[in-house]
Amino acid sequence: MAGCHAWWPASNFNMQQGGFFMDDAMIKKNANVYEMVDWRRIFRTDYWGLEMFADGQWTHKSFRPLTVLTFRLNYWWHTFDSVGFHVT
């Protein structure tokens, strides 16, 4: 019974209001999410889609290929519909 009471507010929350914000916006900018799969690029770019080893380009080298691959899967299922990304 308590589980139903906890679920009710979440089930009525309109997730479309939020859209992509703050670091979620990176999903739309990262070519690894929406372009043809390039495995070499996935493993040489950071979470933000920036080249980690390019001269003269700053990056904080946050290497998260599994996260980027889950973003690809979400894009495949929902395109850039933020509701799909927030639910999964």
Gaussian input, Z-matrix of N, CA and C with variables (Angstrom, degrees):
# hf/3-21g

backbone

0 1
 N
 C     1     B1
 C     2     B2     1     A1
 N     3     B3     2     A2     1     D1
 C     4     B4     3     A3     2     D2
 C     5     B5     4     A4     3     D3
 N     6     B6     5     A5     4     D4
 C     7     B7     6     A6     5     D5
 C     8     B8     7     A7     6     D6
 N     9     B9     8     A8     7     D7
 C    10    B10     9     A9     8     D8
 C    11    B11    10    A10     9     D9
 N    12    B12    11    A11    10    D10
 C    13    B13    12    A12    11    D11
 C    14    B14    13    A13    12    D12
 N    15    B15    14    A14    13    D13
 C    16    B16    15    A15    14    D14
 C    17    B17    16    A16    15    D15
 N    18    B18    17    A17    16    D16
 C    19    B19    18    A18    17    D17
 C    20    B20    19    A19    18    D18
 N    21    B21    20    A20    19    D19
 C    22    B22    21    A21    20    D20
 C    23    B23    22    A22    21    D21
 N    24    B24    23    A23    22    D22
 C    25    B25    24    A24    23    D23
 C    26    B26    25    A25    24    D24
 N    27    B27    26    A26    25    D25
 C    28    B28    27    A27    26    D26
 C    29    B29    28    A28    27    D27
 N    30    B30    29    A29    28    D28
 C    31    B31    30    A30    29    D29
 C    32    B32    31    A31    30    D30
 N    33    B33    32    A32    31    D31
 C    34    B34    33    A33    32    D32
 C    35    B35    34    A34    33    D33
 N    36    B36    35    A35    34    D34
 C    37    B37    36    A36    35    D35
 C    38    B38    37    A37    36    D36
 N    39    B39    38    A38    37    D37
 C    40    B40    39    A39    38    D38
 C    41    B41    40    A40    39    D39
 N    42    B42    41    A41    40    D40
 C    43    B43    42    A42    41    D41
 C    44    B44    43    A43    42    D42
 N    45    B45    44    A44    43    D43
 C    46    B46    45    A45    44    D44
 C    47    B47    46    A46    45    D45
 N    48    B48    47    A47    46    D46
 C    49    B49    48    A48    47    D47
 C    50    B50    49    A49    48    D48
 N    51    B51    50    A50    49    D49
 C    52    B52    51    A51    50    D50
 C    53    B53    52    A52    51    D51
 N    54    B54    53    A53    52    D52
 C    55    B55    54    A54    53    D53
 C    56    B56    55    A55    54    D54
 N    57    B57    56    A56    55    D55
 C    58    B58    57    A57    56    D56
 C    59    B59    58    A58    57    D57
 N    60    B60    59    A59    58    D58
 C    61    B61    60    A60    59    D59
 C    62    B62    61    A61    60    D60
 N    63    B63    62    A62    61    D61
 C    64    B64    63    A63    62    D62
 C    65    B65    64    A64    63    D63
 N    66    B66    65    A65    64    D64
 C    67    B67    66    A66    65    D65
 C    68    B68    67    A67    66    D66
 N    69    B69    68    A68    67    D67
 C    70    B70    69    A69    68    D68
 C    71    B71    70    A70    69    D69
 N    72    B72    71    A71    70    D70
 C    73    B73    72    A72    71    D71
 C    74    B74    73    A73    72    D72
 N    75    B75    74    A74    73    D73
 C    76    B76    75    A75    74    D74
 C    77    B77    76    A76    75    D75
 N    78    B78    77    A77    76    D76
 C    79    B79    78    A78    77    D77
 C    80    B80    79    A79    78    D78
 N    81    B81    80    A80    79    D79
 C    82    B82    81    A81    80    D80
 C    83    B83    82    A82    81    D81
 N    84    B84    83    A83    82    D82
 C    85    B85    84    A84    83    D83
 C    86    B86    85    A85    84    D84
 N    87    B87    86    A86    85    D85
 C    88    B88    87    A87    86    D86
 C    89    B89    88    A88    87    D87
 N    90    B90    89    A89    88    D88
 C    91    B91    90    A90    89    D89
 C    92    B92    91    A91    90    D90
 N    93    B93    92    A92    91    D91
 C    94    B94    93    A93    92    D92
 C    95    B95    94    A94    93    D93
 N    96    B96    95    A95    94    D94
 C    97    B97    96    A96    95    D95
 C    98    B98    97    A97    96    D96
 N    99    B99    98    A98    97    D97
 C   100   B100    99    A99    98    D98
 C   101   B101   100   A100    99    D99
 N   102   B102   101   A101   100   D100
 C   103   B103   102   A102   101   D101
 C   104   B104   103   A103   102   D102
 N   105   B105   104   A104   103   D103
 C   106   B106   105   A105   104   D104
 C   107   B107   106   A106   105   D105
 N   108   B108   107   A107   106   D106
 C   109   B109   108   A108   107   D107
 C   110   B110   109   A109   108   D108
 N   111   B111   110   A110   109   D109
 C   112   B112   111   A111   110   D110
 C   113   B113   112   A112   111   D111
 N   114   B114   113   A113   112   D112
 C   115   B115   114   A114   113   D113
 C   116   B116   115   A115   114   D114
 N   117   B117   116   A116   115   D115
 C   118   B118   117   A117   116   D116
 C   119   B119   118   A118   117   D117
 N   120   B120   119   A119   118   D118
 C   121   B121   120   A120   119   D119
 C   122   B122   121   A121   120   D120
 N   123   B123   122   A122   121   D121
 C   124   B124   123   A123   122   D122
 C   125   B125   124   A124   123   D123
 N   126   B126   125   A125   124   D124
 C   127   B127   126   A126   125   D125
 C   128   B128   127   A127   126   D126
 N   129   B129   128   A128   127   D127
 C   130   B130   129   A129   128   D128
 C   131   B131   130   A130   129   D129
 N   132   B132   131   A131   130   D130
 C   133   B133   132   A132   131   D131
 C   134   B134   133   A133   132   D132
 N   135   B135   134   A134   133   D133
 C   136   B136   135   A135   134   D134
 C   137   B137   136   A136   135   D135
 N   138   B138   137   A137   136   D136
 C   139   B139   138   A138   137   D137
 C   140   B140   139   A139   138   D138
 N   141   B141   140   A140   139   D139
 C   142   B142   141   A141   140   D140
 C   143   B143   142   A142   141   D141
 N   144   B144   143   A143   142   D142
 C   145   B145   144   A144   143   D143
 C   146   B146   145   A145   144   D144
 N   147   B147   146   A146   145   D145
 C   148   B148   147   A147   146   D146
 C   149   B149   148   A148   147   D147
 N   150   B150   149   A149   148   D148
 C   151   B151   150   A150   149   D149
 C   152   B152   151   A151   150   D150
 N   153   B153   152   A152   151   D151
 C   154   B154   153   A153   152   D152
 C   155   B155   154   A154   153   D153
 N   156   B156   155   A155   154   D154
 C   157   B157   156   A156   155   D155
 C   158   B158   157   A157   156   D156
 N   159   B159   158   A158   157   D157
 C   160   B160   159   A159   158   D158
 C   161   B161   160   A160   159   D159
 N   162   B162   161   A161   160   D160
 C   163   B163   162   A162   161   D161
 C   164   B164   163   A163   162   D162
 N   165   B165   164   A164   163   D163
 C   166   B166   165   A165   164   D164
 C   167   B167   166   A166   165   D165
 N   168   B168   167   A167   166   D166
 C   169   B169   168   A168   167   D167
 C   170   B170   169   A169   168   D168
 N   171   B171   170   A170   169   D169
 C   172   B172   171   A171   170   D170
 C   173   B173   172   A172   171   D171
 N   174   B174   173   A173   172   D172
 C   175   B175   174   A174   173   D173
 C   176   B176   175   A175   174   D174
 N   177   B177   176   A176   175   D175
 C   178   B178   177   A177   176   D176
 C   179   B179   178   A178   177   D177
 N   180   B180   179   A179   178   D178
 C   181   B181   180   A180   179   D179
 C   182   B182   181   A181   180   D180
 N   183   B183   182   A182   181   D181
 C   184   B184   183   A183   182   D182
 C   185   B185   184   A184   183   D183
 N   186   B186   185   A185   184   D184
 C   187   B187   186   A186   185   D185
 C   188   B188   187   A187   186   D186
 N   189   B189   188   A188   187   D187
 C   190   B190   189   A189   188   D188
 C   191   B191   190   A190   189   D189
 N   192   B192   191   A191   190   D190
 C   193   B193   192   A192   191   D191
 C   194   B194   193   A193   192   D192
 N   195   B195   194   A194   193   D193
 C   196   B196   195   A195   194   D194
 C   197   B197   196   A196   195   D195
 N   198   B198   197   A197   196   D196
 C   199   B199   198   A198   197   D197
 C   200   B200   199   A199   198   D198
 N   201   B201   200   A200   199   D199
 C   202   B202   201   A201   200   D200
 C   203   B203   202   A202   201   D201
 N   204   B204   203   A203   202   D202
 C   205   B205   204   A204   203   D203
 C   206   B206   205   A205   204   D204
 N   207   B207   206   A206   205   D205
 C   208   B208   207   A207   206   D206
 C   209   B209   208   A208   207   D207
 N   210   B210   209   A209   208   D208
 C   211   B211   210   A210   209   D209
 C   212   B212   211   A211   210   D210
 N   213   B213   212   A212   211   D211
 C   214   B214   213   A213   212   D212
 C   215   B215   214   A214   213   D213
 N   216   B216   215   A215   214   D214
 C   217   B217   216   A216   215   D215
 C   218   B218   217   A217   216   D216
 N   219   B219   218   A218   217   D217
 C   220   B220   219   A219   218   D218
 C   221   B221   220   A220   219   D219
 N   222   B222   221   A221   220   D220
 C   223   B223   222   A222   221   D221
 C   224   B224   223   A223   222   D222
 N   225   B225   224   A224   223   D223
 C   226   B226   225   A225   224   D224
 C   227   B227   226   A226   225   D225
 N   228   B228   227   A227   226   D226
 C   229   B229   228   A228   227   D227
 C   230   B230   229   A229   228   D228
 N   231   B231   230   A230   229   D229
 C   232   B232   231   A231   230   D230
 C   233   B233   232   A232   231   D231
 N   234   B234   233   A233   232   D232
 C   235   B235   234   A234   233   D233
 C   236   B236   235   A235   234   D234
 N   237   B237   236   A236   235   D235
 C   238   B238   237   A237   236   D236
 C   239   B239   238   A238   237   D237
 N   240   B240   239   A239   238   D238
 C   241   B241   240   A240   239   D239
 C   242   B242   241   A241   240   D240
 N   243   B243   242   A242   241   D241
 C   244   B244   243   A243   242   D242
 C   245   B245   244   A244   243   D243
 N   246   B246   245   A245   244   D244
 C   247   B247   246   A246   245   D245
 C   248   B248   247   A247   246   D246
 N   249   B249   248   A248   247   D247
 C   250   B250   249   A249   248   D248
 C   251   B251   250   A250   249   D249
 N   252   B252   251   A251   250   D250
 C   253   B253   252   A252   251   D251
 C   254   B254   253   A253   252   D252
 N   255   B255   254   A254   253   D253
 C   256   B256   255   A255   254   D254
 C   257   B257   256   A256   255   D255
 N   258   B258   257   A257   256   D256
 C   259   B259   258   A258   257   D257
 C   260   B260   259   A259   258   D258
 N   261   B261   260   A260   259   D259
 C   262   B262   261   A261   260   D260
 C   263   B263   262   A262   261   D261

   B1=1.4478
   B2=1.5329
   B3=1.3241
   B4=1.4642
   B5=1.5237
   B6=1.3337
   B7=1.4587
   B8=1.5220
   B9=1.3141
   B10=1.4704
   B11=1.5222
   B12=1.3267
   B13=1.4667
   B14=1.5256
   B15=1.3086
   B16=1.4628
   B17=1.5232
   B18=1.3298
   B19=1.4572
   B20=1.5296
   B21=1.3210
   B22=1.4567
   B23=1.5255
   B24=1.3474
   B25=1.4740
   B26=1.5307
   B27=1.3170
   B28=1.4654
   B29=1.5255
   B30=1.3145
   B31=1.4666
   B32=1.5257
   B33=1.3216
   B34=1.4598
   B35=1.5219
   B36=1.2995
   B37=1.4651
   B38=1.5197
   B39=1.3225
   B40=1.4511
   B41=1.5327
   B42=1.3275
   B43=1.4553
   B44=1.5236
   B45=1.3159
   B46=1.4557
   B47=1.5156
   B48=1.3143
   B49=1.4507
   B50=1.5197
   B51=1.3141
   B52=1.4610
   B53=1.5098
   B54=1.2999
   B55=1.4598
   B56=1.5213
   B57=1.3076
   B58=1.4605
   B59=1.5265
   B60=1.3107
   B61=1.4600
   B62=1.5252
   B63=1.3173
   B64=1.4616
   B65=1.5286
   B66=1.3316
   B67=1.4635
   B68=1.5261
   B69=1.3466
   B70=1.4695
   B71=1.5265
   B72=1.3257
   B73=1.4673
   B74=1.5200
   B75=1.3236
   B76=1.4630
   B77=1.5246
   B78=1.3121
   B79=1.4704
   B80=1.5270
   B81=1.3222
   B82=1.4632
   B83=1.5250
   B84=1.3257
   B85=1.4683
   B86=1.5196
   B87=1.3279
   B88=1.4641
   B89=1.5309
   B90=1.3259
   B91=1.4736
   B92=1.5250
   B93=1.3203
   B94=1.4646
   B95=1.5243
   B96=1.3219
   B97=1.4587
   B98=1.5239
   B99=1.3321
   B100=1.4670
   B101=1.5275
   B102=1.3258
   B103=1.4678
   B104=1.5239
   B105=1.3308
   B106=1.4546
   B107=1.5340
   B108=1.3203
   B109=1.4711
   B110=1.5256
   B111=1.3100
   B112=1.4551
   B113=1.5272
   B114=1.3240
   B115=1.4670
   B116=1.5186
   B117=1.3076
   B118=1.4619
   B119=1.5287
   B120=1.3262
   B121=1.4697
   B122=1.5288
   B123=1.3349
   B124=1.4694
   B125=1.5226
   B126=1.3225
   B127=1.4617
   B128=1.5278
   B129=1.3260
   B130=1.4646
   B131=1.5272
   B132=1.3379
   B133=1.4626
   B134=1.5259
   B135=1.3195
   B136=1.4634
   B137=1.5278
   B138=1.2966
   B139=1.4636
   B140=1.5228
   B141=1.3177
   B142=1.4535
   B143=1.5236
   B144=1.3391
   B145=1.4566
   B146=1.5116
   B147=1.3298
   B148=1.4624
   B149=1.5234
   B150=1.3184
   B151=1.4656
   B152=1.5299
   B153=1.3187
   B154=1.4691
   B155=1.5205
   B156=1.3215
   B157=1.4631
   B158=1.5222
   B159=1.3317
   B160=1.4681
   B161=1.5305
   B162=1.3091
   B163=1.4606
   B164=1.5248
   B165=1.3099
   B166=1.4493
   B167=1.5119
   B168=1.3202
   B169=1.4552
   B170=1.5217
   B171=1.3338
   B172=1.4577
   B173=1.5156
   B174=1.3076
   B175=1.4634
   B176=1.5193
   B177=1.3222
   B178=1.4679
   B179=1.5284
   B180=1.3310
   B181=1.4660
   B182=1.5352
   B183=1.3221
   B184=1.4640
   B185=1.5292
   B186=1.3030
   B187=1.4609
   B188=1.5342
   B189=1.3416
   B190=1.4612
   B191=1.5267
   B192=1.3185
   B193=1.4749
   B194=1.5319
   B195=1.3236
   B196=1.4671
   B197=1.5312
   B198=1.3099
   B199=1.4692
   B200=1.5212
   B201=1.3117
   B202=1.4704
   B203=1.5319
   B204=1.3114
   B205=1.4710
   B206=1.5298
   B207=1.3254
   B208=1.4700
   B209=1.5281
   B210=1.3476
   B211=1.4648
   B212=1.5259
   B213=1.3307
   B214=1.4787
   B215=1.5292
   B216=1.3159
   B217=1.4616
   B218=1.5322
   B219=1.3207
   B220=1.4607
   B221=1.5233
   B222=1.3266
   B223=1.4672
   B224=1.5288
   B225=1.3112
   B226=1.4668
   B227=1.5251
   B228=1.3390
   B229=1.4718
   B230=1.5219
   B231=1.3661
   B232=1.4606
   B233=1.5236
   B234=1.3091
   B235=1.4668
   B236=1.5293
   B237=1.3198
   B238=1.4634
   B239=1.5297
   B240=1.3164
   B241=1.4612
   B242=1.5299
   B243=1.3133
   B244=1.4663
   B245=1.5255
   B246=1.3170
   B247=1.4671
   B248=1.5249
   B249=1.3206
   B250=1.4615
   B251=1.5132
   B252=1.3304
   B253=1.4562
   B254=1.5211
   B255=1.3328
   B256=1.4636
   B257=1.5217
   B258=1.3092
   B259=1.4628
   B260=1.5200
   B261=1.3325
   B262=1.4567
   B263=1.4902
   A1=110.89
   A2=116.38
   A3=119.82
   A4=110.50
   A5=116.42
   A6=120.28
   A7=111.68
   A8=117.25
   A9=121.01
   A10=110.88
   A11=116.59
   A12=120.26
   A13=111.28
   A14=116.81
   A15=120.30
   A16=111.04
   A17=117.82
   A18=121.84
   A19=112.47
   A20=118.52
   A21=121.82
   A22=114.00
   A23=120.94
   A24=118.74
   A25=112.82
   A26=116.91
   A27=120.19
   A28=110.98
   A29=117.35
   A30=120.08
   A31=111.96
   A32=117.30
   A33=121.04
   A34=113.53
   A35=117.42
   A36=120.84
   A37=109.79
   A38=116.61
   A39=121.70
   A40=109.32
   A41=117.41
   A42=121.39
   A43=112.53
   A44=117.92
   A45=119.12
   A46=112.29
   A47=118.13
   A48=120.44
   A49=111.46
   A50=117.10
   A51=120.97
   A52=113.73
   A53=118.16
   A54=120.85
   A55=111.05
   A56=117.33
   A57=122.37
   A58=108.22
   A59=116.70
   A60=119.93
   A61=109.65
   A62=114.40
   A63=123.58
   A64=110.40
   A65=119.39
   A66=119.32
   A67=112.77
   A68=118.49
   A69=120.04
   A70=110.86
   A71=116.68
   A72=120.90
   A73=111.09
   A74=117.43
   A75=121.93
   A76=111.92
   A77=116.75
   A78=121.03
   A79=110.04
   A80=117.17
   A81=120.92
   A82=112.64
   A83=117.55
   A84=121.45
   A85=113.32
   A86=117.70
   A87=121.65
   A88=109.82
   A89=116.94
   A90=121.86
   A91=111.58
   A92=118.44
   A93=120.89
   A94=111.98
   A95=117.00
   A96=121.35
   A97=111.45
   A98=117.98
   A99=119.71
   A100=115.68
   A101=119.32
   A102=119.87
   A103=110.68
   A104=115.86
   A105=120.82
   A106=109.93
   A107=116.24
   A108=120.77
   A109=110.74
   A110=115.03
   A111=122.59
   A112=106.21
   A113=115.93
   A114=120.94
   A115=111.93
   A116=117.53
   A117=119.72
   A118=110.31
   A119=116.35
   A120=119.95
   A121=111.01
   A122=117.41
   A123=120.41
   A124=110.82
   A125=116.64
   A126=119.69
   A127=114.43
   A128=118.41
   A129=119.08
   A130=112.87
   A131=116.54
   A132=120.15
   A133=110.06
   A134=115.18
   A135=119.17
   A136=110.47
   A137=116.01
   A138=124.70
   A139=112.12
   A140=116.49
   A141=122.20
   A142=112.41
   A143=117.93
   A144=121.66
   A145=113.67
   A146=117.84
   A147=122.01
   A148=110.33
   A149=116.12
   A150=121.41
   A151=109.66
   A152=117.09
   A153=120.57
   A154=112.91
   A155=117.89
   A156=120.25
   A157=113.68
   A158=117.89
   A159=121.51
   A160=109.97
   A161=116.62
   A162=121.23
   A163=109.84
   A164=115.40
   A165=120.49
   A166=115.54
   A167=119.14
   A168=120.84
   A169=108.95
   A170=115.34
   A171=119.64
   A172=109.98
   A173=116.76
   A174=123.33
   A175=107.45
   A176=116.54
   A177=118.39
   A178=111.28
   A179=116.69
   A180=123.93
   A181=113.46
   A182=116.13
   A183=120.63
   A184=108.16
   A185=116.14
   A186=123.56
   A187=109.09
   A188=117.34
   A189=122.40
   A190=110.58
   A191=118.13
   A192=119.14
   A193=113.28
   A194=118.79
   A195=120.28
   A196=110.37
   A197=116.92
   A198=120.78
   A199=110.49
   A200=116.86
   A201=120.76
   A202=110.09
   A203=117.42
   A204=120.23
   A205=111.37
   A206=118.17
   A207=119.47
   A208=110.53
   A209=117.37
   A210=119.98
   A211=110.33
   A212=116.90
   A213=121.22
   A214=110.09
   A215=116.18
   A216=120.67
   A217=110.28
   A218=116.98
   A219=120.57
   A220=111.24
   A221=117.00
   A222=120.25
   A223=109.91
   A224=117.02
   A225=121.11
   A226=110.64
   A227=116.48
   A228=120.71
   A229=113.08
   A230=117.13
   A231=120.91
   A232=114.68
   A233=120.22
   A234=124.97
   A235=107.98
   A236=118.93
   A237=119.95
   A238=111.83
   A239=117.18
   A240=121.19
   A241=107.81
   A242=116.92
   A243=120.81
   A244=112.91
   A245=118.33
   A246=120.79
   A247=110.02
   A248=117.13
   A249=120.30
   A250=112.41
   A251=116.82
   A252=120.33
   A253=111.77
   A254=117.31
   A255=120.13
   A256=112.08
   A257=118.32
   A258=120.51
   A259=110.82
   A260=116.52
   A261=118.48
   A262=109.49
   D1=-41.90
   D2=179.83
   D3=-64.19
   D4=-34.11
   D5=178.40
   D6=-62.87
   D7=-38.41
   D8=177.74
   D9=-64.69
   D10=-40.99
   D11=179.20
   D12=-66.78
   D13=-33.94
   D14=178.67
   D15=-73.12
   D16=-33.27
   D17=-177.42
   D18=-77.57
   D19=-30.91
   D20=-173.01
   D21=-55.14
   D22=-49.71
   D23=179.51
   D24=-61.53
   D25=-38.25
   D26=-179.67
   D27=-67.01
   D28=-35.30
   D29=-178.28
   D30=-70.37
   D31=-23.05
   D32=-179.18
   D33=-100.38
   D34=2.43
   D35=-178.93
   D36=-79.82
   D37=131.64
   D38=-179.25
   D39=-85.89
   D40=101.27
   D41=-176.43
   D42=-76.51
   D43=-12.82
   D44=-179.91
   D45=-72.95
   D46=-19.01
   D47=179.15
   D48=-64.56
   D49=-36.77
   D50=-174.29
   D51=-72.08
   D52=-42.68
   D53=-175.39
   D54=60.10
   D55=-154.76
   D56=175.76
   D57=-94.92
   D58=129.72
   D59=178.70
   D60=-144.56
   D61=160.60
   D62=-178.81
   D63=50.89
   D64=-123.44
   D65=-175.80
   D66=-76.81
   D67=-9.44
   D68=173.18
   D69=-63.72
   D70=-29.63
   D71=-179.16
   D72=-60.47
   D73=-24.31
   D74=178.05
   D75=-59.95
   D76=-29.53
   D77=-178.50
   D78=-58.71
   D79=-41.57
   D80=-179.31
   D81=-73.06
   D82=-22.47
   D83=-177.85
   D84=-91.95
   D85=-18.56
   D86=-175.06
   D87=-83.81
   D88=111.00
   D89=-178.52
   D90=-62.50
   D91=-23.09
   D92=177.89
   D93=-64.92
   D94=-19.68
   D95=-178.94
   D96=-81.17
   D97=-41.80
   D98=-169.10
   D99=-116.07
   D100=-14.00
   D101=178.89
   D102=-90.01
   D103=173.16
   D104=178.25
   D105=-55.22
   D106=143.89
   D107=-176.46
   D108=-62.57
   D109=124.85
   D110=173.30
   D111=-126.32
   D112=96.14
   D113=-173.20
   D114=-59.48
   D115=-36.08
   D116=178.68
   D117=-63.91
   D118=-42.80
   D119=179.84
   D120=-65.30
   D121=-39.61
   D122=179.16
   D123=-58.87
   D124=-37.77
   D125=-176.81
   D126=-91.16
   D127=-1.10
   D128=176.23
   D129=-116.40
   D130=-1.79
   D131=176.53
   D132=-109.11
   D133=158.78
   D134=179.56
   D135=-87.69
   D136=-173.39
   D137=-178.85
   D138=-56.52
   D139=-30.72
   D140=-177.19
   D141=-88.80
   D142=-4.10
   D143=-179.23
   D144=88.27
   D145=11.21
   D146=-179.47
   D147=-92.56
   D148=142.92
   D149=177.90
   D150=-62.83
   D151=123.41
   D152=-177.77
   D153=-77.82
   D154=-22.28
   D155=-172.97
   D156=-116.95
   D157=12.82
   D158=179.37
   D159=-78.64
   D160=139.17
   D161=177.58
   D162=-71.31
   D163=135.67
   D164=174.84
   D165=81.60
   D166=0.12
   D167=178.74
   D168=-110.99
   D169=125.51
   D170=-179.71
   D171=-79.99
   D172=138.76
   D173=172.17
   D174=-154.28
   D175=148.70
   D176=178.75
   D177=-90.84
   D178=7.09
   D179=172.54
   D180=56.35
   D181=43.82
   D182=175.98
   D183=-83.57
   D184=90.20
   D185=-174.16
   D186=-82.39
   D187=107.65
   D188=-178.51
   D189=-138.06
   D190=66.62
   D191=-176.13
   D192=-64.32
   D193=-34.13
   D194=179.47
   D195=-64.86
   D196=-40.71
   D197=177.46
   D198=-62.54
   D199=-44.77
   D200=179.74
   D201=-63.27
   D202=-38.09
   D203=178.14
   D204=-66.80
   D205=-34.51
   D206=175.73
   D207=-69.26
   D208=-33.29
   D209=173.93
   D210=-63.70
   D211=-39.45
   D212=177.07
   D213=-60.48
   D214=-43.96
   D215=-179.96
   D216=-62.93
   D217=-44.20
   D218=177.10
   D219=-62.02
   D220=-41.60
   D221=177.96
   D222=-62.42
   D223=-40.03
   D224=179.09
   D225=-62.36
   D226=-39.89
   D227=-179.83
   D228=-77.02
   D229=-43.75
   D230=-167.31
   D231=-121.86
   D232=4.36
   D233=-166.69
   D234=49.92
   D235=-132.43
   D236=-178.95
   D237=-103.18
   D238=33.74
   D239=174.42
   D240=-77.42
   D241=113.64
   D242=-173.82
   D243=-63.07
   D244=-27.12
   D245=179.69
   D246=-60.39
   D247=-44.65
   D248=-179.99
   D249=-62.07
   D250=-39.89
   D251=178.10
   D252=-66.86
   D253=-38.40
   D254=-178.54
   D255=-74.63
   D256=-33.03
   D257=178.91
   D258=-70.14
   D259=-41.89
   D260=-178.78
   D261=-87.05

